[in-house]
Amino acid sequence: MAEDFTVIWRNPGHWDIGTLKGRAFAIRGGPGKYYIRDERPDKNRSEMREFKTVEACMAYICDELMFEHIVAKGQKPITIESWNVV
């Protein structure tokens, strides 16, 4: 679901991404090895993802926070069987 978020740069290798509910993601690391910690309350906080750049981290985070599930007026939604989804 799409939601408002802010990006705060604290110092090199230390970025925080916040929503109205608090800090959602933390980016930590340095060139070639950055980590994202997902701190959303409804997610598994122990999982960390590794990326080579801050830009790649932000692309992932934007994809997570800006996802919109919409159907255009007049279109029929396409559904698939649940066993297809991992």
JOHU-V206432 format. One line per field, one symbol per residue. ss: DSSP state (H for helix, E for strand, C for the rest). phi: phi as a letter, one per 40 degrees, with the letter a starting at -180 (. if undefined). psi: psi as a letter, one per 30 degrees, with the letter a starting at -180 (. if undefined). A space follows every 50 residues. Layout:
ss = ???
phi = ???
psi = ???
This chain:
ss = CCCCCEEEEEECCEEEEEECCEEEEEEEEECCEEEEEECCCCCCCCCEEE ECCHHHHHHHHHHHHHCCCCCCCCCCCCCCCHHHCC
phi = .cacabbbccadgbbbbbbcchcbabbbhadgabbbbcbcdcbccccbbb bcbcccdccccccccbcbbbbcdgccccbbcccccc
psi = kklkllkkjelkgjkkjlaffakelkklalkfikkkjjgkfgljffkkkk lfleeeeeeeeeeefgkkjlkkkfkkkkllkfffk.
